[in-house]
């Protein structure tokens, strides 16, 4: 699962063939979003301020949160390497 904040990043990453990608739409993750993400045990997080999400996800999932300034500029190869 790939999680990002921007809906534009979601569209770009999805265009590369990654179908398990969602956008939080806001900096914080809601409890409802957290509950939906509990189905996944491996999460790649693209977030400008990941700390507020990283405090909750690792309780049940392996989370990789690379420091990426603009996930909308990532290429398919970049994501493949990170994932």
N, C-alpha and C positions, 0 to 999 in steps of 0.2 A: 504494500500500500504506500502510495506517495501522498503526503499531506502538504499543502501550501496555503498561503493566505489569499493570493490573488486568483480571481476567476480566469484571468487572461493566461496565467501560468498553467492553470488546469487545462484550458483549451489547447495550449501549445504542447504540453506533455502528452495529452490524450492523442494529439495528431501524430505522435511518434509511435503509437500502438500500445501505449500503456493505458489499460482500461481501468485499473484500480488507482484512481487519482481523484482527490477531493480538495476543495478549498474551504477554509474556515470562514472566509469573507471578512473576518475581523481579527484583531491581534490576539484575543483571548478565545479559548476553547470552551464552549458551553458544556454543561453536564450531558445534555442530549447527544452532542457530537461525540463526547468521550464514550458514551455507552455504545454508539454505533461503531466506533473504532475498536472496541473490545473484541471484535471478530478476527482481528489481524494481530499476528505475533511478530511481524517484521515491518517496521515503518521507517520510511525515508522522509524526513521533515525538512522542508524548505521554509524557513521562517526568519524574518529579520530580527526578532527578539524571542528566541526559542525557549528561554528560561521558564516563562509562564506555562508553557505546554510540557516542557521536559520534566517538570516536577510531578506530573500526573501519569504520563504514558509509560514510563519505565517500570511501573508497578506490575505490568502484565505483558509488556512487549519489549522486544529489542528495538531501540530507536537510534537511528543514525541521523545527526543533524549537522551537516557540513555548513560552514559559514559561506553563504552565497549571497552576493549583493542583489542580484536580479535574476530570479529563476526563469523569468520569461526569455532570457538570452541563452539559456542552456541548449546545447545540441543533443541529439539522440545519443551520440557517443559519450557525451559528458554524463548523462543519466545512467547509461549502461555501466560506466566505470564506477559511479557512486553507488549503484544498487548492487 
